[in-house]
Amino acid sequence: MIPDTATRVQKHTAPHINSRIQHETQDRVAEFENNDRRAALTKRLNELDREWDIERALQTNFALVSLIGLVLAAQVNKRWLAFALAVPAFMVQHSLQGWCPPLSVMRRLGFRTSREINEERFALKSLRGDFIKAGHARNAEGILRAVKS
């Protein structure tokens, strides 16, 4: 069975790592609770916009490993092609199941899913008051404008 996209990585991550990532996110959000630090909140939101999620990190990793395998096959020994060809198999496995060999290492290093990053983003935007506008919006356009702000 193919897991849902939103939680497939967490399902293949050790519970203590998921818990650590969640607690770190909660701690970062708690730093802004009860403080009117709009500039610091905006700075953190900008950092979140630049944070690499696990998918981007894995895609980059897969591409680099494939290229290295191809270069080694061309320069050293054709057997390196097996290395380069294994990477697309891992990519397919990850896209379908949410798991691949480097996933556990990257999660231990702190790479988060886009959903985990967005949870922090929306919590911070809520603390900053961005969604107050959405409460007064009466149509989809107004609500989406508030969410995108």
N, C-alpha and C positions, 0 to 999 in steps of 0.2 A: 504494500500500500504506500502511496506517495503522500508524505505529510504536507500540511498546508504551508504555504510560503512564509507566512509571518512568524511561525515558531519552529521551523524545521532545524535551524542551527541550535537553538536552546535545547531541543530534544536530544541532540547528539553531543551536548556539552555536559561535563560532570556537574552534578547539582551544586557542589561547593564553589565551582567557578562561576556558575550563573548567580549564585548567592553573593559572591564577592563583587561581581560587576554591579548587581542591583544595589548593594550597600554603598559602594563607591558613588553611584549616581545619586542615591538618597542623601549622602553626606554633602555632595557638591550643591544640590538643590537647597539643603538645609542651611548652608552658609549664607544664602540670600534671604531666608525666611526672617521676618521681623526686621528687615533692614530696608531702607529706601536707598538702594545703591543702583540707581538706574544705569549709570555709566558702566559699572562693573557687570551688571546683567547683560547689557548690550555687548560688552567685550566677550563675555562667555558665550553668548549666542553666536557671535562671529567665529569664535573658536570651533563651535559645534558645526558650523557651516563648512569648515575646512577639515574636520575630522574624517579620516578614512574609515568607512565601515568594513566589516569582514569580507563582504563580497568584492569590493574594490581591491582590497589587499590580496585576496585569493586570486583574482583575475590577473593582477600584476605579477604575482608569484608564478602562476601557471605559465604566463607568457614568457617570463624570463627563463624559467627552467626549460621550456620547450626550445627557446632560442639557443641556450647553452648546449642542450643536447644536439641540436642541428650543427652548431659550430664544431663541437667535439667529433661528431660523426664525419664531418667534412675534413677536419684537420688531423684527427688522431686515429679513429677506428670506426668503421661502419656500425659496429655493435652499439654505439651510442644512440643510434636511431631508435632502439628499443626504449631507451630512456625518454627520448623526445616524444615517442608515440604513446607512452604510458600516461603522460600528462592529460591529453584530451579525454582519456578514459576516466581519470579522476574528476575532470571538469563535469562530465556527464553524470557521474555518480553524485557529485555535490549538487548539481542542479536538480536532480530528481529526488535524492534522499536527504540532502542537507548535511552530508558528511563526506569528508575526504581526509587523507592522511595528515596534511598540515593543519587541519582545523583545530585540533586540541591544543597544539603549540601556540597558534595565533590567539586563541581565546585566552590561554594562560598569560599571554603577553598583554591582554587587555583590549583586543579588538572587539568592538561591539557591532551588533546588527544595526541596520538603519532604524529598525523599530525601537531599539534601546536608546539610540541617539535621539530619536524624535520624542521619546517619553521625557527625556531631560529637557529637550527644547521646549515642549509644550508646557511642562511644569514651570520653567523659568518665564515663559511668556505670560503664563497665568499670574505668576507673582508680580510681574511688571505691569499687569493690568491690560494687556493687549486684547483680551477677550471680552472686556467690558463693552466694547463697541459691538461685538457680536450679539450680546444680550439685547441690544436695542434694534438690531437689524431684523427686518421683517421679510427679507427675501434671500434667496441663495447667494446672489451676487454680494450682498452686504456681509453675509456670514463668511463667505470665502475670502473677501477682502480683509476682514479682521484676522482670519487664520493666517493669511499670507504675510501680514504686516510684521 
